[in-house]
Amino acid sequence: MELRPWQEAPERDGVLLMAPHELSAGRRAEVLRSARWSWVHLTSAGADFIDLAEWPADTLLTRSWRCYAAPLAEYALHAVLTHEWRRGTPWQERDTRSAPAPDAPPVPAGASTGGGTGLWGAEVTVAGWGAVGQRLATVLDALGARVTVLRRSPEPGSPFRQTSDLGRALDADHLVVALPLTAGTRHLFDRAALGRARPGLHLVNVSRAAIVDQDALTELCAAGRLFATLDVTDPEPLPTGHPLRSLPTVRLSPHVAWRSRDSDAAFADDFATIWATLADPGPDSSADLDSSDAPDISDASAPGVPTPGAPAPAVPAPGAPAPDAPALDSVIPGVVPPTSGRRARAAVRALLTPGRS
């Protein structure tokens, strides 16, 4: 295999590694049009940079679906704990307590813990059940939180409470948004949904800003009804003077939740896994695409405003794929449907033939 700049790629059957967040929309379009690619692999976890409606069916599109799960889950955990302990920590640089009386108990009954309540018994909803959602839910559960997972299709036998009801999902102390941005999840948490949230809900977004109605969230945080920790905003960065920048109920970070010690090259492991799947000559050798790797609630339509007294609407099931949508000739991890891997598989195998690698 020979790595080249995209400008030097062959006219067809090339494999493109693209970091979409490092290119403007116009530049991305130019790169994608520059050759008839067999396979395009995104270094990002999301594929919302791509217009799937116009995507050629015989070009495989994959994403780095797994490599950022650990740092994103760590960021979300840090955000939740920071919010829980926002009034102070129980430790001090030095012990300033006066010596107790001889008959006093070692710890006074009214001793302050710094105002934090901690995760034990906290209600936390994790929206999305990909690699990030699974890792985070496991950690939160281990720390004693009561975890609820928002999923389009609850899975029997899961160790976690599951719901497809937005009202139930928003009745929590914390909501972590770890969903992909699609037509179905855009403004999934709209003004009506956020208005029904439990007062004091802390919303953490490590995915895409457009999944949440940012204007509505801003107003509710300004009113003190909600709190937010946002690694993503629309636009990025926010204009000077935007109210989110100064609200005491909001914490912002500049889209860095995915970073870790190894983040700059982390996508290579996911790319290598997919490459091995494509190169495997066995007819049934493709890696199984676990349902947890597929975007959840990705095709769901945003719920409408409920009628007074009616129960909160459930996230509807996705529509059936178009009749002419091509089926994958094999199931490939990290694949962005609907694309076919047949031509990509042939191109990868050709690269591995003697004299080509």
N, C-alpha and C positions, 0 to 999 in steps of 0.2 A: 504494500500500500504506500502511496506517495501523497504527502500533504502539500497542497498548493493554495495560493490565494484564489478566491472564487473567480477572479478575472481570468485565470489561466486554466479553468476547469474544462474538461471535454464538453462538446456540445450536447452529449446525451450520456445517460447511465452513470453520471457522477453522484457522489454522496456529499451532501452539503451539511456542515456543522455551522449553525447560525445562532448568534447571541442577539435575539430580537430587541432586547432592551437597550442595546448599544447602538442601534441604528434608527434613523428617522423612518417614518412610514414610507416616504418616497424611496429611500435607500433600500429598505426591505423589499419593496416591490421590484426595484431594479435588479437586486440580487436574485430573487426568485425567477424573474423572467430571463435571466442571462443564459440559462441552459435548460435542457429537458432533464431535470434531476430524477433519479430513480428513488432517492431517499433523502429527506430533509429531517435532520435531527435538531431540535431546539435545545439550547442549553438552559432554558427556563423551565419551570414546573408547569406554567400555564401556556396554553396555545391561543389565547384570546388576541394575540397579535395577528393571527391568520384569519382570512376570510374563507371559512370552510365551505361556504356555498359555492365559491368559485374555484375550489381546490381540485386539481386534476385527480381523478379517481385512481389512476395507475401510478401515482407517486406516493410512496409511503411517507407519512408524517408521524414523527414520534417526539416525545418530550422527556425531559429529565424528571421523571415522576417520583423518584424515591430519595434522591441524594440530599435534598434540603429539609427532609422531615425532621431530623434531629435539631438543627439550629432554630427552625420555625417553632417547634414544640417548646424548646427552651425559652425562646423569647416570650411566647404566650404564658408559660408558667411564671416567668419573671414578672410579667405585667400583672398577672392575677395576684401574686404574692405582694408586689409593691402596693397594689391597691388595698389589699387586706391590711397592710401595715402602714398605711399612708399617714396615720397620726403619730407615728414614731415607732421606734424599735424598743424592745425590752432591755437591751444591753446599753451600757455606758462605757466610756473610755476608762473610768475608774469608779470605784464604789464610793459614793458620797453619803451613804446612809450613816446616821449617828449610831453609836453603840446602843444596843437594846437594853432595856431594864432586865434585871436578873430573872424575873418571872415572866418575861414576854416571850411569845412564840417566835420561832425563827423566821417565819414569814407572816407578816400581818395579813388579816383576812381581806383588807381593802387594797392590797399592794397593786400598783398599776402594772399592766403588761405593755404599756406603750400605746394602747388604744386599738391594737390589731386584734382581729378575731381569728385569723388563720383559716386554713382550708378544711380542717376537720368539721364535717357536717355542712359545708357550704354547697349550695346548689350551682352546678356549672353545666352549661350546655355547650357541646362541641358540634358546630354545624359543619357537616362534611365527614366522610368516612374513608378518605384516602390515607396515604402513608402518614401525613401530619396528624389527622384526626385520631387515628389508631394509637400512635405513639403518645400523644398528649393525654388521651383518655386513660390510658394505662397508668401513666405517671400520676395524674390527678386522683385516680381511684386508689393508688397505693398510699397517697397522702391523706386519705379519708374523705375526700370530696364525694358528693352524690352526683354522679355524672349521668347526663342524659345526652343521647346522640340524636341530632336531627338528620334524618335520612329520608330519601324518597320512598324506599322500600325496606322497612324493618326486617332484619334477618332473624329467623328462629334460632334459639339457642345462644344468643349473644349474652355475654356476662354483664352488659350495660343496658340500662333503660334506653329505649328507642322510641322516637316519635316522628311522625310526618306532619304534625300539627304545629304551625308557627306560634300559636298562642301558648301552647305548652312549652315550646322551646324558649320563649321570651319570659316565662315566669321563673326567673332564676336570679342568682346573685351575679353571675358572670356569663357572658355569651362570647365564645371564641369563634370567629368566622374563618373557616379553612376550606371554603368552597372554590371551585373554579368559576371564572366569569364566563357565562354563556348567555344566550338570548333568554333562557329560562331563569337564570339567577340574577340578572340585572335588576337592581332595585327590589330584590326579593324581600329585604327588610325595608319596606317603604314607610311612608308617613303613617299610614293607618296601622301597620304592624307595630312600629316603634311606639305609637301612642298607646298601645295595649300592653306594653312591657311592664314588668314589675318595677315600681318606683325604686330608684337607686341602682338599677341594673348597670353593670360595668361591661361595656362592649369592647372586645379586643378584635381588631381586624389585621390579619397577617396575609390576606389574599389580595383582593382587588377592591379599590374604593367604590366602584360602581355597583357592587353587590348591596351596598347600604345607601339609602337616600341621605346624602351628606348634608343637604340643607336642613332636612328635618332633624337629623342627629344634632346638628349645631344648635338649633333652636331649643331642643330638649335638654341639651347639656348646659346651655346658657340659663335655662330656667331652673337648673339644679335637679331635674327629674332623672337624668341619666348621667353616667360617666363614660369616658371612652379612652382607650389607648390605641392609637392608630399608627401603624407603620406605613400605611398607604393612604394617599389623599388624591383628590381630583381638583385642580391639576397638581403635578409634582414638579417643583415645590409650590406650596401655596403662595399666593400673592402677599406682599407686605401689607399688613393691616387686616388680613383675614381674621375673623373672630376666633377661629379654631386655634390660632397662634397664641391667644392671650387668655382663653378661658381656664380658670383654675380647675375645672372638672375634666380637662382634656390633657393627655400627654401625647406628644408627637415624636416620631423618629423618622429619619429620611430613607425609608425603604431599605433597611439594612437587616431585617430579621432573618434573612436567609444566610447571612454571613457566618463563617466559622473559620477555624484555623486552615481548613482545607477547602474552603468554599470555591476558590477561584478555579480549581480543576475538578471539583466534585462531580460534575456532570460526566466525566470520563468513565466512571464506573457504570453508570446507567447506559451510556453509549456502548460500552464493551459488552454488557449483558445482552443488549439487543443485537449487536453484531454477531455474537456467538450463536444466538437463536437463528438468525438469517443464514449463517454459514453452515449450520448443522445439516448434513445430508439426509438424516433420517426422515421418513415421511411423517412420523408422529413425534418428532423430536422437539417441536417448538415449546417454549416455556409457557405454562398456563398463565393466563392473565387473570389473576385473582380478582374477584369482584371488588375487593378493597382497593385495588389499584385504579379502577375505573372511576371517573368523576361521579360523585353522587349528587342527586338533585340537579344535575347539570342541564337537563332538558325540561325541568319543571317550569310550569308557568307561574308567574307571581300571583298569589291569591288576591281575590277581590275584597272589597270592603264588606264585612258581614252585615247582615240586617240586625237591627237592635234585638237583643235577646237570643240571637242565634249563636251556636257554638263557633269557636274560631275555626276558620277553614283549614282543611288539610292541604298539604302540598300535593297537587295532582300528579298522577303518573304521566310519564313522558309519552308523546305520540309515537306511533309506530314508525319505523324508518321508511323512507320513500321506497316504493316497489322496485325502482331501478337502482337502488343503492347497492354497490358491489359488495359482496361478502368477502371477508378476509380469506385468503387461501390457507392461512394458518393464523393462530392467535399469537400475537407478539407483545411482550411487555412494553408498557409505555406508549402503545399505539394511540393515535388520535383518530377515532372513527369519523366518517366512513372512508378508509383508504385501503388499498390492496397492497399486499406485500409481495406479490408474485414477481414483478419486474425488479423490485429491490433485492429480493433473494437471489435472482439470477445475476444481478450486477455485483453483489457482494461475493458470490462464489467465483465469478470471473476474476475478481481482484485477488483471490486466493490461489489461482492456478499458477503453475511454475512460470517464472519470468514476469509475473505481474505484481507480486507482493514485495 
